[in-house]
Each structure stands twice: as C-alpha cells, then as structure tokens.
C-alpha cells in the first residue's frame, strides 16, 4: 500500500483498508501460535519479513512493467530469472537435479502448473488492471 502510494500515487479505498486489516489480524493469529524469542523463531520471522519485501518489490515492479509489456512476455522473464536463480542455488548447495522418484516429479509438475501458471500468471496479468496493493493482498490466499 505504501509503495503504491509513493511510486504510483494510487490511493487506497475503505475496502482495501478493511482487507489489509483482516490480513493483518490473520497473520497475527497464525504467528501467535509459534511466538517464541529464539534463534529459529527470529530467523523465521526475518525470512518472512524478507519474503514480504520481495513480494512487494515484485508487485510494484510488475505494476510498472505491465503497463508496457504483455503478461506473457513479463512472466516469461520472471519465470526465467526465478528458474536461473533456483538452479544456481542448487549448484552452489550441491542439491541434485535428478534422482527423484516418479511421485516427486509428478508433484513438481503440479507445483509448476497450478500455483505458477494459474496463480502467479493471473496475479501478474491483473497488475495491468488493478491496484498493486489489491493484487498483493490476494497473494495471502495462496496457502
């Protein structure tokens, strides 16, 4: 919401504020179940915060780029960069690319089709037509 206002001068309406409030309350309810002050809990909180920053940057950048690019071209580059980053991560950490059971390959395929093509592609298509704040709040519904 802050990024949309600062970069695009987009205002927020009452429905969006209510939705963001509900998302915040839901996040508190989920987070309260494992509230601890320990190294692992703080690491998880830090990673969650960095994930939120990454999604925000992705949505704001996507909002800007989708004004000039088709959803297909934009997502092609997003998926290519993500795949390259994950491949480099696997190489650096010596995680194998092969040797998985057929069941796992099926799960990988489903993860590629359902959340990526139907979820992320839809989110980024919507960025051209809807406020980035509204689209980013829908990401909370993915789980």
Number of C-alpha atoms within 10 A of each C-alpha: 19 13 15 19 13 10 11 14 10 15 13 15 8 8 10 16 14 11 14 17 12 12 16 12 12 13 12 12 11 11 12 10 8 9 12 11 8 9 9 10 13 13 11 12 14 12 12 12 12 12 12 13 12 12 14 20 13 16 22 22 14 23 24 16 16 21 12 10 13 14 20 13 11 17 21 13 11 17 15 11 12 12 12 12 12 12 15 13 12 13 12 9 9 9 11 10 9 7 8 9 8 9 9 11 13 11 11 11 11 12 12 12 12 11 14 15 13 11 14 17 18 15 22 26 19 18 24 19 12 13 20 27 24 20 19 21 16 13 13 11 8 9 5
